Structure formats: C-alpha cells, structure tokens
Amino acid sequence: MFENKNSSALLALKWGAINAIFSFAYTILTKYSGMVDDFEESIGWLSTIFSLVLTITILVLCLREFRTTNGDQLKYGAGLGLSTMTGAITGIISGGFNYIYLAYIDNSTLTKQIEQAREKWEEQGLSQSQIEQAEKMTSMFTSPGIQFAMIVFLSVFFFFIFGLIVSGVLKREKSIFE
C-alpha cells in the first residue's frame, strides 16, 4: 500500500518537473525568438496546441510508468489522483519559474501588456481617471504572485480534466474472477 503512494508521489514529481521545464523553456523560446512581439492568433493557437500535446503526452507517460511499476494495473481513481498530483507539481514548479523570472529577471512583458492595454483604452475613449483605475486593476492581476496562483490553479484543473480521459483509456484492473 505505501509503495503505491510513494511511487505515485515520485512519479508526479518526476513528470510534473519534466512538464514544467518543457513549458517554461517553450515560453522563454517564444519570448526571445520574437514570436511574442508579433503575437497573433496563430502563435496563440500554436501555444495552445503545444500545451495540449505536452500535457497529454506527460499524462500518458506518467500513467504508463505507474501501471508498469504496479503489476500492469491502474485503477481509474489512482490514475486520476496521479494526474491531479502531477498537475499540482507542474503548476508549482512552472509558477515558481514564472514568478522568479517576472519578479527578478525581466518584467518587461508585464510593462508591455499594460502599455498595450492603455493604448486600447485610449482608443475606446476612456477618461484619464478610468484608464488609471483600469491600470491599477490590470497591474494587480498581472503581478507575479497572482500569476503564480493562477498557473497552479489552471494546471491542477487541466491535468484533472485530461486525467479523467487518460485514466479511463489507460486503466487496467484485476478481473473479479482472478
């Protein structure tokens, strides 16, 4: 019984860290390659597809490894729990990377986002006081701390949702006749 829990935690840590590293590397690559500067819908779709493929691949590899180390068995609940735990680890590590990067290395992305939003608000004809109020709210929601919390929450949420499907596909339980 304890072996499964230990192997679950270790597998979640391993695959969550791998996912977080790949995700953060992709983010840095897109930023420094200039793709973020030319942010269009196409890069948004590309990022979404990359994230989906990475998440599903990590879940499949993680659950297969768990199943292999546990006598070729994987209960649906265990798979869903492992998927959610992997999402939590991914979120914490990715969020930590993002927090450190934005708070201590380069916060120009946040500044650029606020400047672009300010231009849109000016085009919409908002008054100076309305723009200042909107800037305060935007700054609060784009702060590294809030982004950390959102990354953790969304990571757990999406890994849970995908875990529902992947766990169902990969589950293998002992037959009741054995």
N, C-alpha and C positions, 0 to 999 in steps of 0.2 A: 504494500500500500504506500509506504513512504518513498519507495523507489520511483513510482509513477509521479508523485508530487515533485520530487527533486528533479527528475528528468524533464518534467513539464516546465519548471522554472528555468532550468538551464537552457532548454530549447527555446523558450520565449526570449530569454536574454540574448542567446546567440543570434537567432533570426531577426529579432527586433533591432539589435545593433547593426546587423548587416543591412537591413532595410533603411534604417536611419542614415547610415553612412552613404548609401547609394542615393537616397533622396537629397541629402544635403549637398553631395558632390554635384548632382544634376542642377540644383539651384544655383550653386556657385558657377558652374559651367555656363548656364544660360545668362547669368549676370555679366560675367566677364567676357563672354563672346559677343556681347552687344545685342543678343536676342531680346533681352528685357527692354532695352531702349526702344526697339522697334516693335513693342508689344502690340500685336494684332490678335485677332480672333484665332488665327492659325496656331500661334505659339500657345495660346490658351488651350486649344484642343490637343495639341501635341503634349503639353504638360499633363493634361487630364488622362490621356491615353497611356502615357508613360507611368503615371501613378497607379492607374488601374492594373496594368500588366505587372508592374513590380509588386503590388500588394497581393495579387492573386498568386503570382509565382512564389513569393515568400511563404504564403499560407500553405500552398501545396507542398513545397519542400519541407516545411516545418512539420506538418501533419504526417507526411510520409515517413519522416525520420522518427517521429514519435511512434507511429504504427509499427515500424521495423523494430524498434528497441523494446516494444511491448508485445512480443509474440504475434506479430501480424494482426493485432487487434486495435481498433479505435472505436470507442463508443462516441455517439453523437455529442453527448454532453461534455465529454472530455475534450473533444475536438473544438467545440465552441468555446469552452473555457480557455484552452490553449491559444486559440485565435484572438480572443479578447485580451489575454495577458500579453501576447506578442504585440498587439496594438498599443497597449499601455506603455510597454518598454520602448517601442518605436516613437511614440509621442513624447515621452520624457526625454529621450536622447535627442531627437530632432528638435524639440522645443528648446532644449538646453543649448544645442549648437546655434540655433537661430537667435536665442537671447544673447549669447556671448558675442556673436557676430554683429548684431544690431546695436548692442549697448556699448561694446568696447572696440570694435574693429572698424565698421563702416555703417553709419546711419544715413548715408546719402539717399538710399532708396526711400526711406520714410519721408525725408525732406522733399524729394521729388514727387512723391504721391500727394503730399499736402499742397505743393505748388500747382500740380495739375488740377487738383480739386478746386483750388482757389480760382484758377482761370475759368473753369466751368461755371462756378458760382457767379463770377463777374459777368459771364456771357448770359446767364439766366436773369441778370438784373437784380441780384440781391444787394441789399444795402450793406455798408461797411460793418455795421454792428452785427448784422445777420451772418456775414462772412466770418467775422471774428468768433462768434459763438459756434458756428459750424466747424471752424478750425480747431477750437478747443475740444469739441467732441471727437473730431477725427483724430487729433493727436492722442487723446486718451485711448481710443480703440485701436490705434496702430502702435501703441507703446510696446516695447519688447515683453513686458510682463503679461499684458493681455494677450499678445500673440502666443506666448508660451502656453497659457491656459487653453486658448482655442486650438492650438496644434495638438495638445494632449487629448482634449475632448473629441475633436474630429477624428483623430487617429483611432481612439478606442471605438468610437461609433462606427466608422467604416470597416475596421477589422471585425467588429461584431457582425455587421451586416454581411460582409463577404464570408465570414466564418460560418454563418448559417448555411450558406450554399456549399462551400468547400467541404465542411464537415459532413454534410449529408452525402456528398459524392464519394468521399474517401472513407466513410465509416465501414468498419468490419467488426462484427460482434460474434461471439461464440454462438453456435447453434444451440438451441434449447435441448436438442437431442444428444449433445455430446456430454 
